[in-house]
Amino acid sequence: MENKEIILDEKEFEKACAEAGLTKSLENFTSRIGDKRATGAVETYKKNINKKDATDKERIETLEKKILDLEAGKTKDSLASQIKAELKKQNLSEGLIKYITIDDPEKIAESVENLKNDLLEAKQASIDERLKEGGIPLKGDTLPGTSIPTAVKAYAEKISDIKK
């Protein structure tokens, strides 16, 4: 035999419970269910109030942190942009930005200038060492303040003086 579900409206359900002698049981059951639901609703409400307060506080803290992060990011981006512009202005590769570690925008030009001078000194030392050893400057290498033809002529004169 199939269990067929019976759907009754409120009055029919009360009448069926009365005919079956379940009126008191129904009252006890509905009272307990009502109490459980009311208690659960009150607890949920209390949790949500505390959670809402905490959530508001957390939201404010999160927003403050995001604002600080955005400001720091803009400052870093702005600083990086200024450094890149200065590197370009002084005919240096933007890739050299990793060697500039400053936080003060007023010191960007000085730092880039110092980096450029250090690079030029290192390059010049390499050229000087090759010349001292009698090497011919590679294409593009020149003596300070000279053009390539002048450098070649000076080198040729140096060689002829050595042979004499």
KASUL-V878732 format. One record per residue. N is the residue number from 1. RES is the residue in one letter. SS is DSSP state (H for helix, E for strand, - for the rest). Layout:
# KASUL-V878732
{{N | RES | SS} {N | RES | SS}}
This chain:
# KASUL-V878732
{{1 | M | -} {2 | E | -} {3 | N | -} {4 | K | -} {5 | E | -} {6 | I | -} {7 | I | -} {8 | L | -} {9 | D | -} {10 | E | H} {11 | K | H} {12 | E | H} {13 | F | H} {14 | E | H} {15 | K | H} {16 | A | H} {17 | C | H} {18 | A | H} {19 | E | H} {20 | A | H} {21 | G | -} {22 | L | -} {23 | T | H} {24 | K | H} {25 | S | H} {26 | L | H} {27 | E | H} {28 | N | H} {29 | F | H} {30 | T | H} {31 | S | H} {32 | R | H} {33 | I | H} {34 | G | H} {35 | D | H} {36 | K | H} {37 | R | H} {38 | A | H} {39 | T | H} {40 | G | H} {41 | A | H} {42 | V | H} {43 | E | H} {44 | T | H} {45 | Y | H} {46 | K | H} {47 | K | H} {48 | N | H} {49 | I | H} {50 | N | H} {51 | K | H} {52 | K | H} {53 | D | H} {54 | A | H} {55 | T | H} {56 | D | H} {57 | K | H} {58 | E | H} {59 | R | H} {60 | I | H} {61 | E | H} {62 | T | H} {63 | L | H} {64 | E | H} {65 | K | H} {66 | K | H} {67 | I | H} {68 | L | H} {69 | D | H} {70 | L | H} {71 | E | H} {72 | A | H} {73 | G | H} {74 | K | H} {75 | T | H} {76 | K | H} {77 | D | H} {78 | S | H} {79 | L | H} {80 | A | H} {81 | S | H} {82 | Q | H} {83 | I | H} {84 | K | H} {85 | A | H} {86 | E | H} {87 | L | H} {88 | K | H} {89 | K | H} {90 | Q | -} {91 | N | -} {92 | L | -} {93 | S | -} {94 | E | H} {95 | G | H} {96 | L | H} {97 | I | H} {98 | K | H} {99 | Y | H} {100 | I | -} {101 | T | -} {102 | I | -} {103 | D | -} {104 | D | -} {105 | P | H} {106 | E | H} {107 | K | H} {108 | I | H} {109 | A | H} {110 | E | H} {111 | S | H} {112 | V | H} {113 | E | H} {114 | N | H} {115 | L | H} {116 | K | H} {117 | N | H} {118 | D | H} {119 | L | H} {120 | L | H} {121 | E | H} {122 | A | H} {123 | K | H} {124 | Q | H} {125 | A | H} {126 | S | H} {127 | I | H} {128 | D | H} {129 | E | H} {130 | R | H} {131 | L | H} {132 | K | H} {133 | E | -} {134 | G | -} {135 | G | -} {136 | I | -} {137 | P | -} {138 | L | -} {139 | K | -} {140 | G | -} {141 | D | -} {142 | T | -} {143 | L | -} {144 | P | -} {145 | G | -} {146 | T | -} {147 | S | -} {148 | I | H} {149 | P | H} {150 | T | H} {151 | A | H} {152 | V | H} {153 | K | H} {154 | A | H} {155 | Y | H} {156 | A | H} {157 | E | H} {158 | K | H} {159 | I | H} {160 | S | H} {161 | D | H} {162 | I | H} {163 | K | H} {164 | K | -}}
